[in-house]
Each structure stands twice: as structure tokens, then as C-alpha cells.
Amino acid sequence: MIVAVHPAESSEGVADGLALGGATVTAAPDLVPEDRRINDSDLLLVELGDQPMRRLRELSRIVESIGLPVIVVASVEHLLLMEGVAGISDFLMTPVDPLELRLRLQRLTITEPVDHLVEFKDLELNPLNYQASLAGDPLDLTFMEYELLRFMVDNPVRVWSREQLLSKVWGYEYYGGARTVDVHIRRLRAKLGEERSSWITTVRSVGYRFG
Amino acid sequence: MNKQAEYVLRTVEERRIRFVRLWFTDVQGFLKSVSIGPTELEVAFEEGMTFDGSAIDGYARIQEADMLAKPDPSTFQVLPWRNEEQVARMFCDIYTPDGEPFSGDPRIVLKRNLERASEMGYIFYAAPELEFFYFKDSGPVPEVLDRGGYFDLTPLDVAQEYRRNTINALEHMGIPIEHSHHEVAPSQHEIIVRYTDALTMADNIMTSRLTVKEVALQHGIYATFMPKPLEDYDGSGMHLHLSLFEGDVNAFHESGTPGGMSKVGQAFIAGLLRHAAELTAVTNQWVNSYKRLVAGFDAPIYISWARNNQSALVRVPSVKKGKPSSVRVEYRAADAACNPYLALSVILAAGLAGIREGYELPPEVAADIHRLTPAERAAAGVKRLPETLSEALDTLERSELMAEALGEHVFDWFLRNKRREWDRFQHHVSQFELETYLPVL
């Protein structure tokens, strides 16, 4: 698990909790959506510290485009500031208990199996029977094509790198290399047909985005 | 049972698939199929389907006839050209009754060669240019549909619609097409399939050939991959674009070198060139294949490489700046009537031998080789590809590398079978001989 932390210097309890949770920590000195360090992470942790207003304002600007779970660390007197800020997945009060942080990290990064109907425009993915349809007509996908499409439809807007897609969709036991992702994206585009192939966009030298 | 197989079972049920065709390939590259119903599918995944191997060219001898076909669930596809009932297909690997991978199965031969590549750290990628002709029917006198030419877009190209339907069907089956066009000869067409790993590509070539023929049949015409059906026009080849990747890195690419070609890429080309004559019997396996490999029709004859020379056997196509992943080697001799599993196997083996043994890449031959005199060619060290199937078989038979790449079973059977084909051809008195000799001798 990769956790981006802001500010770059974590407080003691947070640092211990991250270490306890076995997280790979990457510093995010600026809360800007272009930051690859944020985009390549699995979770963003923001400590409000002594600049609560500014950090919440910056966070609220990027929270939608990064599409990551966000955990906020705040002191008791700053808790109310979080009211109405969308996209915060969880929070912790200072002083941070490392064990509590570890548990919250785990809860946030376990992907719950999706069991609802996934829809995008006229595309439907039904996880109960693994069937896909386009404008009501069945769309014949292989297992990996289905899993990749489901993941992308379920996590739209944000850009996924090939490595992230490999680990999220294929799982870590797969060694085929990131070219596999390109090949599968092409196959999906071919099956979606000309009009809809633009649903999946290639972001040069980064990866792919859906929607 | 793994998740992929479960997914197939579920899809068969949901989509009310009536038949699942289990596909495999004989040694000469003919597609074979066993149809099973949905109820037998689970058994097929777990134990394999028993069939009589002695009925398949190049498989078992009578005394070891029973074979098992085990479907590969990752290749499951519903076939798009049967509307009235739902039919799907899966490619199979063939096993002996003891559960051993069967060495006569071309798909297993390719898998073994790919394993050798992966032991050296490489994944093998390929993309073919498939050429074929549309004729009015499959009768012995080919009748063309049009008089169109290269890239023509005129009402002459009546086959546009067939080609479009073919591409739609292929894309439905998850085979992305880069582009297609009318080829040089009348009624000749080309479909360029996008690269993928070599095993999937061999499956894709088998599927593409069938799809081209099926769609033609639906339109009441005939499509053929015969290497040289029209004496006076270009034949149908299958140029293969090849690359090796180490993980995500193109092992053929190195910045600052001519053509962006790395040492590994150069050694791969050197391997292709040194073993080209030995592998030709496999990439060009019919008597007719050698009617294509003659001067004057854009097909390679001499063993040489070049960056931009259409007469070379191996070409290094120019690549757009900033696309190191597309640095590749194009092998231009193979024809589309080969067995793609075996053709990719021998080509890979030749290239890997070049890397393993550190072959030196001979100098590029930029001149039009056909215009060089024999003496000039000899001075440049340029040899000729085999001129006939018989010569190609002699060269193959002497090659230890090819025996290893194909495995003993396929190597022996292939030589035996192809010698018989050559003998039959030798017995034949052709129209050419009657017209040329009878009046004067």
C-alpha cells in the first residue's frame, strides 16, 4: 500500500501508524492534482496541523479529480471545519494512536467486492452474472476484459497507470508485464466499437482513463 | 476450477450458448474443431475431451490414438457470424492420455519456444499483415472480382463491404485491426492485425483466416490465402512484425543507434538471417509457396536486411519519434498459408539463437538486390532463399536448431509429409510443359 502524506513531514503518531501498517510512504509537499506522487498512491493522508483552513481548501480542490480515499488527521478544535467538505473518507483525532491508524488504513484500502449494477451511458455490467451489455445487446467479453472494464467503469475520471491496473485487475501474481494492459485496452476498445472506443482515453506516458 | 473457467461456464449459461467448439490445429495449420454441449464443458475443463488423434494430420499413430483436448478458458469467444444459434469457441491444448502435453500439438510447440524466450527474460510480440484474394468461387480457374489496385477507393473495389464486415467480426472477437486496404493485385486485400503476445497472435491468425473465409462465404464468394494463385500478379504473403520485451521495456530499442535498434535487436536479425534458409520450409510450406518467392513481385528472394528496402528479407521499419515501444523487425518471407504456431516458433528460435550465440549482424544491403549481378551479390555475402519446397526441406533436415524448435515429433512428421507432397508434384506433368515442349520436341 502506498500512502501519500501531506505535509511532507508527518507527526510522530502518524509516522508510527504508517510504519505499523507496512505502508510505503511518499511525501506530497503540494496538494495539486498533477502531482504524480499523489496519483500513484493508494491513499492520501492529510494532517491539518496548524494550517487547517488552507489545507482543507487545497484538499477540497483536488479531492474529486484524484479519486483516492482520503484520511484527515485533525485536532479536536478543528473537527467542525471538516463539516461539508466532500470526499473525506475517514478522520482521526490527535494525538494519533498508531494502532488505530493502522486499522483505519486497512479498512479504507480493502476493496469491497462490487455487487451493484455498474452503468455508464448505455453500458451495463452485472456483477451477479458477469454479463455486460451495450444498448441492451450482450457484449461478449473474456474474463480479464470484463474485470478490466468493470474496474475502469467503477473508478472513472482518474488516470490509472499500467502498473496500477496490473496490480488492481490482474493481481500481483501476474508477471506478464504492462504491455498486457495495452493489449487488453485495445481489445476492449475494439469490442466497444468505434463510437464508444473514446470512452477509454490514453493519457500519454501516464496510463488510461475511463469516462 | 479457476476463475476464468467459472466465468466461461457462467457465460455459457447466461447467453444460452448451444454449442462450444473446441479448436485446435493440425501440423499443416488446418483448424480442427470438436463441438460439445454446455453440459460437457465442465468435464472438458477438468479432464479434457477425448478424441481420436489418429484422424488428425501429424498427430498420433494408430496405436496411441486417444488424445485429450483441454480448452483454454482465456480464449473463450462467442462467434459473431452465426445469428440463429449461439455458438462459442475456445482454443485447446492437446494432452496424451497420461496427462502429458502432446509434442505433436503446434500450440504446445509454440508454448515451449515461448518458455525458452521467457527463460532468457523475453516476451515475444508479433503482428501480421494478412494478404488474401477474393475469387468468385473455389473452382480451379480463379476469377477476380475487380481490377482495383493498391489503396484504391473507387467503385471498382466491390469488396470493401466484405472487408468491413470481416473487420467488424474480428473486432467483435477482440482482435483489433490496425487497418485494411486493397492490395496491389486485382481482388487482393490486406488486413493488418495489431500486435499482441505471440501465442494469442497465433490464435488470432487462425481465427482471422477462418473469419475472412466465413464472411466471404456469407457473401457468396470465396477467400483464399493460397500464396500465389495468379501467375502474373503478386502473391499473398504474411509479413510478420516482431519484437521482444523485457517486462515493459522493448529489448530491441536503444536510443542513439541507427534505427534505434539495440544490440539484442541486431543479434535477433543476425539469427533470422543465418537460419532463414533452414526455417523457410515451415514459413513457406507448400509447393505453391515458392511460386511467390520469385523476382519481380515484391516478395523477398535474397537473405539480407535493410532499413528501407522493400526487396530485403528482413526490414527494420522506421518508427515515429518518441515511440521506442514500436521499434521492431519485419520478416517478409512467410506466407499466410503457413501454420502460425510453427512459423512463430522457428522464427523465434532463429532470433534467440542469434542473441544467445552473439551473432554479428552483417552489413545492411541498401541497394535493390535484384539489380545486383550474381558476382556483386556473392561479394556482399548475400545468399538466396530456397527456390523450391524440395530444397527448403533439404535445408530444414540438416538444421539441429529447427529440430529442437519443432521437437522431434513434428520435425519428423513434417519432413515426411512434405516430401510426399513434393513427390506428387514431381509426378505431375504441367500445362507449362505440354505447351512448351509438346509442339517442339
Interface residues (C-beta under 8 A of the other chain):
Chain A: N129 Y130 Q131 P138 D140 L141 T142 F143 M144 E145 Y146 R162 G176 G177 A178 R179 T180 V183 R186 R187 R189 A190 K191 G193
Chain B: K3 Q4 Y7 V8 R10 T11 E14 R15 P73 S74 T75 F76 Q77 V78 I123 Y125 L170 E171 H172 M173 G174 I175 P176 I177 R194 Y195 T196 D197 T200 F245 G247 D248 S325
